[in-house]
Amino acid sequence: MSHTPGARQAQKLKTRQALLDASLVLLEEQSLSSLGLREVTRAVGVAPTAFYRHFRSTADLGVALVEEALGSLHPMIRTTVSPAGNSDERIARAVELIAGHVAAHPAHVRFVARERHGGVQPVREAIREELARFAEEVRAELAKDAESTGWSDADLRMLAGLYVDQMLITASLFLETLDAPEEERRLAARTAERQLRLISVGRRHWLD
């Protein structure tokens, strides 16, 4: 049974995930550009040649990590800008969701924050493409809101970009205070809410 196509595929997926997980641990202490495939395969306990059954290069592995880190965020991004509730409720919900994601996936957040402007071009491009998709989804959600009446599509795209950038800033802020005392984490949350509120106030008066 262990040699059936289904079992082999399951084992292949398991090894691939093990390589991704090991890489993420190793990248806690270094950048992707310095990561060696032998280092990764040694951590997993497979031969270096096994790496190439799953990834063409460490850059290819990095792109897969980007997809893993950011691909699951699309529902959360849409929720944070949903028109449900008043402005303060939406902001509090957004900050709470971001804080929860950072607490649950700190290594993914740290990887994206480091590699967004890192030295591996395919990974930078993958992050930029994912963030562009986020911005487009945010623009589509903002367009449904009554507050967006009269806004041009270009201005909605600009606002969406501001929200996405601020979400990344907020995630980085929570990452820095992850192991800090409770009061410091509360201060980070208040700061994040004030920053988002500033964007919200500017939005309400943009067409004045």
Buried (B, 14 or more C-beta within 10 A) or exposed (E): EEEEEEEEEEEEEEBBBBBBBBBBEBBEEEBBEEBEBEBBBBBBEBEEEBBEEBBEEBBBBBBBBBEBBBEEBEEBBBBBBEEEEEBEEBBBBBBBBBBEBBEEBBBBBBBBBBBBEBEBEEBBEBBEEBBEBBBBBBBEBBEEBEBBEEBEEEBBBBBBBBBBEBBBBBBBBBBEBBEEEEEEBEBBBEBBBEBBEEBBEEBEEBEE
